[in-house]
């Protein structure tokens, strides 16, 4: 921001620059091994610590308006796959149990006999 130039050799790892004591736009020039020059920018804002704080907040001031966050109980998408998996496994276990017992569904004549006996009483 004040025009100071800082020069360093770039190795294989990431480049870190920590001399950001002034607010403003910082300009980065990188000279590659084949001679091309790359330019990038980053901004530092020290005027308000809330601008640099990226932690979740309950209320956010945008201009003169405060915006409330949505609570976790209002999340629209919920994962139900675990309940569906439990239901599917339960159905499979019931089917296996019925098959293992060798149970058969009552025939139509069975129901006619039962209903006929109730009406006769």
N, CA, C and O atoms as a GROMACS GRO file, in nm:
protein
  484
    1UNK      N    1   0.080  -0.122   0.000
    1UNK     CA    2   0.000   0.000   0.000
    1UNK      C    3   0.084   0.128   0.000
    1UNK      O    4   0.044   0.229  -0.057
    2UNK      N    5   0.201   0.124   0.064
    2UNK     CA    6   0.284   0.244   0.068
    2UNK      C    7   0.391   0.244  -0.040
    2UNK      O    8   0.473   0.336  -0.044
    3UNK      N    9   0.393   0.143  -0.128
    3UNK     CA   10   0.489   0.139  -0.238
    3UNK      C   11   0.617   0.064  -0.207
    3UNK      O   12   0.705   0.056  -0.293
    4UNK      N   13   0.631   0.009  -0.089
    4UNK     CA   14   0.751  -0.067  -0.052
    4UNK      C   15   0.759  -0.195  -0.135
    4UNK      O   16   0.658  -0.261  -0.157
    5UNK      N   17   0.881  -0.229  -0.180
    5UNK     CA   18   0.903  -0.350  -0.258
    5UNK      C   19   0.976  -0.452  -0.174
    5UNK      O   20   1.070  -0.419  -0.102
    6UNK      N   21   0.933  -0.576  -0.183
    6UNK     CA   22   0.993  -0.687  -0.109
    6UNK      C   23   1.027  -0.795  -0.210
    6UNK      O   24   0.941  -0.836  -0.287
    7UNK      N   25   1.152  -0.841  -0.211
    7UNK     CA   26   1.197  -0.939  -0.309
    7UNK      C   27   1.247  -1.064  -0.238
    7UNK      O   28   1.314  -1.055  -0.135
    8UNK      N   29   1.212  -1.181  -0.294
    8UNK     CA   30   1.257  -1.307  -0.236
    8UNK      C   31   1.265  -1.412  -0.345
    8UNK      O   32   1.208  -1.396  -0.453
    9UNK      N   33   1.337  -1.519  -0.316
    9UNK     CA   34   1.344  -1.634  -0.406
    9UNK      C   35   1.231  -1.730  -0.369
    9UNK      O   36   1.210  -1.759  -0.252
   10UNK      N   37   1.160  -1.777  -0.468
   10UNK     CA   38   1.050  -1.870  -0.444
   10UNK      C   39   1.100  -2.011  -0.466
   10UNK      O   40   1.154  -2.043  -0.571
   11UNK      N   41   1.081  -2.096  -0.365
   11UNK     CA   42   1.121  -2.236  -0.376
   11UNK      C   43   1.003  -2.322  -0.419
   11UNK      O   44   0.913  -2.276  -0.489
   12UNK      N   45   1.005  -2.445  -0.375
   12UNK     CA   46   0.899  -2.540  -0.411
   12UNK      C   47   0.772  -2.519  -0.327
   12UNK      O   48   0.662  -2.543  -0.375
   13UNK      N   49   0.788  -2.476  -0.203
   13UNK     CA   50   0.673  -2.463  -0.113
   13UNK      C   51   0.596  -2.334  -0.136
   13UNK      O   52   0.630  -2.257  -0.225
   14UNK      N   53   0.493  -2.312  -0.057
   14UNK     CA   54   0.414  -2.189  -0.070
   14UNK      C   55   0.491  -2.068  -0.022
   14UNK      O   56   0.579  -2.079   0.064
   15UNK      N   57   0.459  -1.953  -0.076
   15UNK     CA   58   0.522  -1.828  -0.038
   15UNK      C   59   0.436  -1.759   0.068
   15UNK      O   60   0.315  -1.744   0.049
   16UNK      N   61   0.498  -1.718   0.177
   16UNK     CA   62   0.426  -1.648   0.284
   16UNK      C   63   0.481  -1.508   0.298
   16UNK      O   64   0.602  -1.487   0.298
   17UNK      N   65   0.392  -1.412   0.311
   17UNK     CA   66   0.430  -1.273   0.334
   17UNK      C   67   0.349  -1.223   0.452
   17UNK      O   68   0.226  -1.215   0.446
   18UNK      N   69   0.418  -1.190   0.560
   18UNK     CA   70   0.348  -1.153   0.683
   18UNK      C   71   0.363  -1.005   0.718
   18UNK      O   72   0.314  -0.962   0.823
   19UNK      N   73   0.427  -0.928   0.635
   19UNK     CA   74   0.445  -0.784   0.663
   19UNK      C   75   0.324  -0.705   0.616
   19UNK      O   76   0.336  -0.614   0.535
   20UNK      N   77   0.208  -0.741   0.667
   20UNK     CA   78   0.083  -0.677   0.626
   20UNK      C   79   0.028  -0.590   0.739
   20UNK      O   80  -0.082  -0.614   0.789
   21UNK      N   81   0.106  -0.489   0.778
   21UNK     CA   82   0.067  -0.403   0.889
   21UNK      C   83  -0.017  -0.284   0.844
   21UNK      O   84  -0.065  -0.208   0.928
   22UNK      N   85  -0.035  -0.266   0.714
   22UNK     CA   86  -0.112  -0.153   0.663
   22UNK      C   87  -0.233  -0.205   0.586
   22UNK      O   88  -0.228  -0.308   0.520
   23UNK      N   89  -0.342  -0.130   0.597
   23UNK     CA   90  -0.461  -0.164   0.520
   23UNK      C   91  -0.441  -0.123   0.375
   23UNK      O   92  -0.378  -0.022   0.346
   24UNK      N   93  -0.495  -0.204   0.286
   24UNK     CA   94  -0.487  -0.168   0.145
   24UNK      C   95  -0.472  -0.288   0.055
   24UNK      O   96  -0.487  -0.403   0.098
   25UNK      N   97  -0.444  -0.259  -0.072
   25UNK     CA   98  -0.428  -0.363  -0.174
   25UNK      C   99  -0.280  -0.391  -0.191
   25UNK      O  100  -0.202  -0.299  -0.215
   26UNK      N  101  -0.242  -0.516  -0.180
   26UNK     CA  102  -0.104  -0.558  -0.200
   26UNK      C  103  -0.094  -0.624  -0.338
   26UNK      O  104  -0.181  -0.701  -0.378
   27UNK      N  105   0.014  -0.590  -0.410
   27UNK     CA  106   0.035  -0.640  -0.544
   27UNK      C  107   0.153  -0.736  -0.543
   27UNK      O  108   0.259  -0.706  -0.487
   28UNK      N  109   0.134  -0.854  -0.604
   28UNK     CA  110   0.239  -0.956  -0.605
   28UNK      C  111   0.281  -0.980  -0.750
   28UNK      O  112   0.198  -1.010  -0.836
   29UNK      N  113   0.412  -0.966  -0.776
   29UNK     CA  114   0.469  -0.997  -0.908
   29UNK      C  115   0.554  -1.121  -0.894
   29UNK      O  116   0.638  -1.128  -0.804
   30UNK      N  117   0.533  -1.218  -0.981
   30UNK     CA  118   0.613  -1.341  -0.980
   30UNK      C  119   0.676  -1.358  -1.117
   30UNK      O  120   0.606  -1.360  -1.219
   31UNK      N  121   0.809  -1.371  -1.118
   31UNK     CA  122   0.882  -1.396  -1.243
   31UNK      C  123   0.905  -1.546  -1.253
   31UNK      O  124   0.973  -1.604  -1.169
   32UNK      N  125   0.849  -1.610  -1.356
   32UNK     CA  126   0.865  -1.754  -1.373
   32UNK      C  127   1.001  -1.785  -1.435
   32UNK      O  128   1.072  -1.695  -1.480
   33UNK      N  129   1.037  -1.913  -1.438
   33UNK     CA  130   1.168  -1.953  -1.490
   33UNK      C  131   1.180  -1.928  -1.640
   33UNK      O  132   1.292  -1.912  -1.690
   34UNK      N  133   1.069  -1.924  -1.712
   34UNK     CA  134   1.077  -1.898  -1.857
   34UNK      C  135   1.064  -1.750  -1.890
   34UNK      O  136   1.060  -1.713  -2.008
   35UNK      N  137   1.058  -1.664  -1.789
   35UNK     CA  138   1.062  -1.520  -1.812
   35UNK      C  139   0.928  -1.449  -1.807
   35UNK      O  140   0.924  -1.326  -1.806
   36UNK      N  141   0.818  -1.522  -1.805
   36UNK     CA  142   0.688  -1.454  -1.798
   36UNK      C  143   0.664  -1.402  -1.656
   36UNK      O  144   0.709  -1.460  -1.558
   37UNK      N  145   0.593  -1.292  -1.651
   37UNK     CA  146   0.566  -1.229  -1.521
   37UNK      C  147   0.418  -1.242  -1.489
   37UNK      O  148   0.332  -1.204  -1.569
   38UNK      N  149   0.388  -1.295  -1.372
   38UNK     CA  150   0.251  -1.312  -1.325
   38UNK      C  151   0.221  -1.206  -1.221
   38UNK      O  152   0.308  -1.170  -1.141
   39UNK      N  153   0.099  -1.154  -1.222
   39UNK     CA  154   0.059  -1.051  -1.127
   39UNK      C  155  -0.065  -1.101  -1.053
   39UNK      O  156  -0.156  -1.157  -1.114
   40UNK      N  157  -0.067  -1.079  -0.921
   40UNK     CA  158  -0.184  -1.113  -0.840
   40UNK      C  159  -0.199  -1.009  -0.731
   40UNK      O  160  -0.105  -0.934  -0.703
   41UNK      N  161  -0.314  -1.004  -0.671
   41UNK     CA  162  -0.344  -0.904  -0.569
   41UNK      C  163  -0.409  -0.970  -0.448
   41UNK      O  164  -0.477  -1.071  -0.461
   42UNK      N  165  -0.387  -0.910  -0.331
   42UNK     CA  166  -0.464  -0.948  -0.213
   42UNK      C  167  -0.487  -0.823  -0.129
   42UNK      O  168  -0.410  -0.728  -0.136
   43UNK      N  169  -0.593  -0.826  -0.051
   43UNK     CA  170  -0.635  -0.708   0.024
   43UNK      C  171  -0.625  -0.735   0.173
   43UNK      O  172  -0.657  -0.844   0.220
   44UNK      N  173  -0.581  -0.634   0.246
   44UNK     CA  174  -0.574  -0.641   0.392
   44UNK      C  175  -0.658  -0.527   0.447
   44UNK      O  176  -0.638  -0.411   0.410
   45UNK      N  177  -0.752  -0.560   0.535
   45UNK     CA  178  -0.837  -0.459   0.598
   45UNK      C  179  -0.820  -0.465   0.748
   45UNK      O  180  -0.870  -0.557   0.812
   46UNK      N  181  -0.751  -0.368   0.804
   46UNK     CA  182  -0.726  -0.368   0.949
   46UNK      C  183  -0.816  -0.269   1.022
   46UNK      O  184  -0.810  -0.260   1.145
   47UNK      N  185  -0.900  -0.196   0.950
   47UNK     CA  186  -0.983  -0.093   1.013
   47UNK      C  187  -1.085  -0.153   1.108
   47UNK      O  188  -1.112  -0.096   1.213
   48UNK      N  189  -1.143  -0.266   1.071
   48UNK     CA  190  -1.246  -0.328   1.152
   48UNK      C  191  -1.212  -0.475   1.171
   48UNK      O  192  -1.202  -0.549   1.073
   49UNK      N  193  -1.195  -0.517   1.294
   49UNK     CA  194  -1.158  -0.657   1.319
   49UNK      C  195  -1.272  -0.752   1.281
   49UNK      O  196  -1.246  -0.870   1.254
   50UNK      N  197  -1.396  -0.704   1.278
   50UNK     CA  198  -1.508  -0.789   1.240
   50UNK      C  199  -1.502  -0.828   1.093
   50UNK      O  200  -1.553  -0.932   1.054
   51UNK      N  201  -1.438  -0.743   1.010
   51UNK     CA  202  -1.426  -0.776   0.868
   51UNK      C  203  -1.335  -0.896   0.846
   51UNK      O  204  -1.357  -0.975   0.754
   52UNK      N  205  -1.234  -0.911   0.930
   52UNK     CA  206  -1.139  -1.020   0.914
   52UNK      C  207  -1.180  -1.145   0.989
   52UNK      O  208  -1.121  -1.251   0.970
   53UNK      N  209  -1.280  -1.135   1.076
   53UNK     CA  210  -1.324  -1.249   1.156
   53UNK      C  211  -1.419  -1.335   1.072
   53UNK      O  212  -1.528  -1.291   1.037
   54UNK      N  213  -1.376  -1.457   1.039
   54UNK     CA  214  -1.457  -1.543   0.953
   54UNK      C  215  -1.535  -1.648   1.033
   54UNK      O  216  -1.593  -1.739   0.974
   55UNK      N  217  -1.537  -1.637   1.164
   55UNK     CA  218  -1.612  -1.732   1.247
   55UNK      C  219  -1.763  -1.708   1.229
   55UNK      O  220  -1.805  -1.595   1.204
   56UNK      N  221  -1.845  -1.814   1.241
   56UNK     CA  222  -1.990  -1.797   1.229
   56UNK      C  223  -2.043  -1.705   1.338
   56UNK      O  224  -1.998  -1.711   1.453
   57UNK      N  225  -2.140  -1.621   1.302
   57UNK     CA  226  -2.200  -1.527   1.398
   57UNK      C  227  -2.352  -1.544   1.397
   57UNK      O  228  -2.408  -1.598   1.301
   58UNK      N  229  -2.417  -1.500   1.502
   58UNK     CA  230  -2.562  -1.507   1.513
   58UNK      C  231  -2.630  -1.396   1.434
   58UNK      O  232  -2.738  -1.416   1.377
   59UNK      N  233  -2.567  -1.276   1.429
   59UNK     CA  234  -2.625  -1.163   1.358
   59UNK      C  235  -2.514  -1.091   1.283
   59UNK      O  236  -2.403  -1.075   1.334
   60UNK      N  237  -2.543  -1.047   1.162
   60UNK     CA  238  -2.443  -0.984   1.077
   60UNK      C  239  -2.493  -0.847   1.035
   60UNK      O  240  -2.606  -0.833   0.987
   61UNK      N  241  -2.409  -0.745   1.053
   61UNK     CA  242  -2.445  -0.609   1.014
   61UNK      C  243  -2.398  -0.584   0.871
   61UNK      O  244  -2.280  -0.593   0.840
   62UNK      N  245  -2.493  -0.552   0.784
   62UNK     CA  246  -2.462  -0.515   0.646
   62UNK      C  247  -2.516  -0.373   0.627
   62UNK      O  248  -2.636  -0.353   0.614
   63UNK      N  249  -2.426  -0.277   0.625
   63UNK     CA  250  -2.467  -0.137   0.621
   63UNK      C  251  -2.535  -0.102   0.753
   63UNK      O  252  -2.477  -0.119   0.860
   64UNK      N  253  -2.658  -0.053   0.744
   64UNK     CA  254  -2.736  -0.021   0.865
   64UNK      C  255  -2.839  -0.129   0.896
   64UNK      O  256  -2.926  -0.108   0.980
   65UNK      N  257  -2.830  -0.243   0.829
   65UNK     CA  258  -2.927  -0.351   0.846
   65UNK      C  259  -2.860  -0.470   0.912
   65UNK      O  260  -2.747  -0.506   0.878
   66UNK      N  261  -2.930  -0.530   1.007
   66UNK     CA  262  -2.879  -0.651   1.072
   66UNK      C  263  -2.954  -0.772   1.016
   66UNK      O  264  -3.076  -0.772   1.007
   67UNK      N  265  -2.878  -0.874   0.980
   67UNK     CA  266  -2.934  -0.996   0.923
   67UNK      C  267  -2.909  -1.109   1.021
   67UNK      O  268  -2.795  -1.132   1.062
   68UNK      N  269  -3.015  -1.181   1.059
   68UNK     CA  270  -3.001  -1.294   1.150
   68UNK      C  271  -2.970  -1.420   1.071
   68UNK      O  272  -3.012  -1.436   0.957
   69UNK      N  273  -2.896  -1.509   1.135
   69UNK     CA  274  -2.864  -1.635   1.070
   69UNK      C  275  -2.977  -1.735   1.091
   69UNK      O  276  -3.061  -1.717   1.180
   70UNK      N  277  -2.980  -1.837   1.009
   70UNK     CA  278  -3.079  -1.944   1.022
   70UNK      C  279  -3.025  -2.044   1.122
   70UNK      O  280  -2.912  -2.091   1.110
   71UNK      N  281  -3.105  -2.078   1.222
   71UNK     CA  282  -3.064  -2.176   1.322
   71UNK      C  283  -3.055  -2.315   1.264
   71UNK      O  284  -3.110  -2.342   1.156
   72UNK      N  285  -2.988  -2.403   1.333
   72UNK     CA  286  -2.971  -2.540   1.284
   72UNK      C  287  -3.104  -2.615   1.276
   72UNK      O  288  -3.116  -2.708   1.197
   73UNK      N  289  -3.202  -2.576   1.357
   73UNK     CA  290  -3.329  -2.647   1.352
   73UNK      C  291  -3.407  -2.614   1.225
   73UNK      O  292  -3.505  -2.683   1.194
   74UNK      N  293  -3.367  -2.512   1.152
   74UNK     CA  294  -3.436  -2.474   1.029
   74UNK      C  295  -3.366  -2.524   0.903
   74UNK      O  296  -3.400  -2.480   0.793
   75UNK      N  297  -3.272  -2.611   0.917
   75UNK     CA  298  -3.201  -2.661   0.799
   75UNK      C  299  -3.298  -2.740   0.714
   75UNK      O  300  -3.369  -2.827   0.766
   76UNK      N  301  -3.303  -2.713   0.586
   76UNK     CA  302  -3.400  -2.776   0.498
   76UNK      C  303  -3.368  -2.918   0.460
   76UNK      O  304  -3.458  -2.998   0.440
   77UNK      N  305  -3.243  -2.951   0.449
   77UNK     CA  306  -3.207  -3.085   0.406
   77UNK      C  307  -3.162  -3.166   0.526
   77UNK      O  308  -3.072  -3.126   0.600
   78UNK      N  309  -3.225  -3.279   0.545
   78UNK     CA  310  -3.189  -3.369   0.654
   78UNK      C  311  -3.155  -3.504   0.595
   78UNK      O  312  -3.214  -3.547   0.496
   79UNK      N  313  -3.061  -3.569   0.656
   79UNK     CA  314  -3.021  -3.701   0.608
   79UNK      C  315  -3.113  -3.806   0.669
   79UNK      O  316  -3.122  -3.819   0.791
   80UNK      N  317  -3.180  -3.880   0.583
   80UNK     CA  318  -3.271  -3.984   0.631
   80UNK      C  319  -3.224  -4.122   0.589
   80UNK      O  320  -3.296  -4.220   0.609
   81UNK      N  321  -3.105  -4.131   0.532
   81UNK     CA  322  -3.059  -4.260   0.482
   81UNK      C  323  -3.046  -4.362   0.594
   81UNK      O  324  -3.069  -4.481   0.571
   82UNK      N  325  -3.010  -4.319   0.715
   82UNK     CA  326  -2.994  -4.415   0.824
   82UNK      C  327  -3.129  -4.477   0.862
   82UNK      O  328  -3.137  -4.596   0.889
   83UNK      N  329  -3.235  -4.396   0.862
   83UNK     CA  330  -3.369  -4.448   0.893
   83UNK      C  331  -3.417  -4.542   0.783
   83UNK      O  332  -3.479  -4.645   0.811
   84UNK      N  333  -3.388  -4.506   0.658
   84UNK     CA  334  -3.426  -4.593   0.547
   84UNK      C  335  -3.350  -4.725   0.551
   84UNK      O  336  -3.405  -4.830   0.519
   85UNK      N  337  -3.222  -4.720   0.590
   85UNK     CA  338  -3.143  -4.843   0.600
   85UNK      C  339  -3.197  -4.932   0.711
   85UNK      O  340  -3.206  -5.054   0.693
   86UNK      N  341  -3.234  -4.874   0.825
   86UNK     CA  342  -3.291  -4.953   0.935
   86UNK      C  343  -3.423  -5.016   0.891
   86UNK      O  344  -3.449  -5.132   0.922
   87UNK      N  345  -3.507  -4.940   0.821
   87UNK     CA  346  -3.634  -4.993   0.772
   87UNK      C  347  -3.611  -5.108   0.674
   87UNK      O  348  -3.678  -5.211   0.682
   88UNK      N  349  -3.516  -5.092   0.581
   88UNK     CA  350  -3.489  -5.197   0.483
   88UNK      C  351  -3.436  -5.323   0.550
   88UNK      O  352  -3.477  -5.434   0.515
   89UNK      N  353  -3.347  -5.308   0.646
   89UNK     CA  354  -3.294  -5.425   0.717
   89UNK      C  355  -3.404  -5.493   0.798
   89UNK      O  356  -3.408  -5.615   0.806
   90UNK      N  357  -3.493  -5.414   0.858
   90UNK     CA  358  -3.604  -5.471   0.934
   90UNK      C  359  -3.696  -5.553   0.843
   90UNK      O  360  -3.737  -5.663   0.880
   91UNK      N  361  -3.727  -5.501   0.726
   91UNK     CA  362  -3.811  -5.574   0.631
   91UNK      C  363  -3.743  -5.704   0.590
   91UNK      O  364  -3.807  -5.808   0.584
   92UNK      N  365  -3.613  -5.698   0.562
   92UNK     CA  366  -3.540  -5.819   0.526
   92UNK      C  367  -3.540  -5.922   0.638
   92UNK      O  368  -3.556  -6.041   0.612
   93UNK      N  369  -3.523  -5.877   0.763
   93UNK     CA  370  -3.525  -5.970   0.876
   93UNK      C  371  -3.662  -6.034   0.893
   93UNK      O  372  -3.671  -6.154   0.921
   94UNK      N  373  -3.769  -5.957   0.876
   94UNK     CA  374  -3.904  -6.013   0.887
   94UNK      C  375  -3.929  -6.114   0.775
   94UNK      O  376  -3.985  -6.221   0.800
   95UNK      N  377  -3.888  -6.081   0.654
   95UNK     CA  378  -3.903  -6.175   0.543
   95UNK      C  379  -3.826  -6.304   0.569
   95UNK      O  380  -3.876  -6.414   0.544
   96UNK      N  381  -3.703  -6.291   0.619
   96UNK     CA  382  -3.622  -6.409   0.647
   96UNK      C  383  -3.688  -6.494   0.756
   96UNK      O  384  -3.691  -6.617   0.745
   97UNK      N  385  -3.740  -6.430   0.860
   97UNK     CA  386  -3.803  -6.501   0.971
   97UNK      C  387  -3.926  -6.578   0.921
   97UNK      O  388  -3.947  -6.694   0.959
   98UNK      N  389  -4.007  -6.515   0.837
   98UNK     CA  390  -4.125  -6.583   0.782
   98UNK      C  391  -4.081  -6.701   0.695
   98UNK      O  392  -4.140  -6.809   0.704
   99UNK      N  393  -3.981  -6.681   0.613
   99UNK     CA  394  -3.932  -6.789   0.527
   99UNK      C  395  -3.875  -6.903   0.611
   99UNK      O  396  -3.900  -7.020   0.582
  100UNK      N  397  -3.798  -6.870   0.714
  100UNK     CA  398  -3.735  -6.971   0.800
  100UNK      C  399  -3.840  -7.055   0.872
  100UNK      O  400  -3.824  -7.177   0.885
  101UNK      N  401  -3.946  -6.993   0.918
  101UNK     CA  402  -4.053  -7.066   0.986
  101UNK      C  403  -4.132  -7.152   0.890
  101UNK      O  404  -4.200  -7.245   0.932
  102UNK      N  405  -4.124  -7.122   0.763
  102UNK     CA  406  -4.200  -7.196   0.664
  102UNK      C  407  -4.346  -7.159   0.665
  102UNK      O  408  -4.431  -7.238   0.624
  103UNK      N  409  -4.375  -7.041   0.710
  103UNK     CA  410  -4.515  -6.998   0.720
  103UNK      C  411  -4.572  -6.973   0.582
  103UNK      O  412  -4.502  -6.932   0.489
  104UNK      N  413  -4.700  -6.998   0.572
  104UNK     CA  414  -4.772  -6.970   0.448
  104UNK      C  415  -4.892  -6.884   0.482
  104UNK      O  416  -4.946  -6.889   0.592
  105UNK      N  417  -4.931  -6.806   0.386
  105UNK     CA  418  -5.050  -6.725   0.407
  105UNK      C  419  -5.172  -6.815   0.404
  105UNK      O  420  -5.176  -6.912   0.328
  106UNK      N  421  -5.272  -6.785   0.486
  106UNK     CA  422  -5.394  -6.867   0.484
  106UNK      C  423  -5.462  -6.860   0.348
  106UNK      O  424  -5.462  -6.756   0.282
  107UNK      N  425  -5.519  -6.971   0.308
  107UNK     CA  426  -5.587  -6.978   0.178
  107UNK      C  427  -5.724  -6.913   0.188
  107UNK      O  428  -5.771  -6.881   0.297
  108UNK      N  429  -5.787  -6.894   0.075
  108UNK     CA  430  -5.919  -6.832   0.070
  108UNK      C  431  -6.023  -6.919   0.142
  108UNK      O  432  -6.113  -6.867   0.208
  109UNK      N  433  -6.011  -7.051   0.128
  109UNK     CA  434  -6.108  -7.139   0.196
  109UNK      C  435  -6.094  -7.129   0.347
  109UNK      O  436  -6.195  -7.141   0.418
  110UNK      N  437  -5.976  -7.108   0.399
  110UNK     CA  438  -5.955  -7.090   0.543
  110UNK      C  439  -6.035  -6.971   0.593
  110UNK      O  440  -6.104  -6.979   0.695
  111UNK      N  441  -6.026  -6.858   0.519
  111UNK     CA  442  -6.098  -6.738   0.562
  111UNK      C  443  -6.249  -6.757   0.550
  111UNK      O  444  -6.324  -6.706   0.633
  112UNK      N  445  -6.292  -6.827   0.448
  112UNK     CA  446  -6.437  -6.852   0.435
  112UNK      C  447  -6.487  -6.935   0.551
  112UNK      O  448  -6.595  -6.908   0.605
  113UNK      N  449  -6.410  -7.037   0.591
  113UNK     CA  450  -6.450  -7.120   0.705
  113UNK      C  451  -6.454  -7.038   0.833
  113UNK      O  452  -6.550  -7.050   0.910
  114UNK      N  453  -6.354  -6.956   0.856
  114UNK     CA  454  -6.350  -6.876   0.980
  114UNK      C  455  -6.465  -6.777   0.985
  114UNK      O  456  -6.532  -6.763   1.087
  115UNK      N  457  -6.486  -6.709   0.874
  115UNK     CA  458  -6.595  -6.611   0.872
  115UNK      C  459  -6.730  -6.679   0.882
  115UNK      O  460  -6.822  -6.626   0.944
  116UNK      N  461  -6.743  -6.796   0.823
  116UNK     CA  462  -6.868  -6.871   0.831
  116UNK      C  463  -6.897  -6.916   0.973
  116UNK      O  464  -7.013  -6.917   1.014
  117UNK      N  465  -6.796  -6.954   1.049
  117UNK     CA  466  -6.816  -6.997   1.189
  117UNK      C  467  -6.857  -6.880   1.276
  117UNK      O  468  -6.939  -6.898   1.366
  118UNK      N  469  -6.803  -6.762   1.252
  118UNK     CA  470  -6.839  -6.646   1.333
  118UNK      C  471  -6.984  -6.607   1.309
  118UNK      O  472  -7.056  -6.573   1.403
  119UNK      N  473  -7.026  -6.612   1.186
  119UNK     CA  474  -7.164  -6.574   1.155
  119UNK      C  475  -7.263  -6.676   1.212
  119UNK      O  476  -7.376  -6.640   1.245
  120UNK      N  477  -7.220  -6.801   1.225
  120UNK     CA  478  -7.310  -6.905   1.277
  120UNK      C  479  -7.328  -6.892   1.426
  120UNK      O  480  -7.429  -6.939   1.479
  121UNK      N  481  -7.238  -6.830   1.496
  121UNK     CA  482  -7.248  -6.821   1.643
  121UNK      C  483  -7.352  -6.728   1.687
  121UNK      O  484  -7.372  -6.710   1.807
   0.00000   0.00000   0.00000
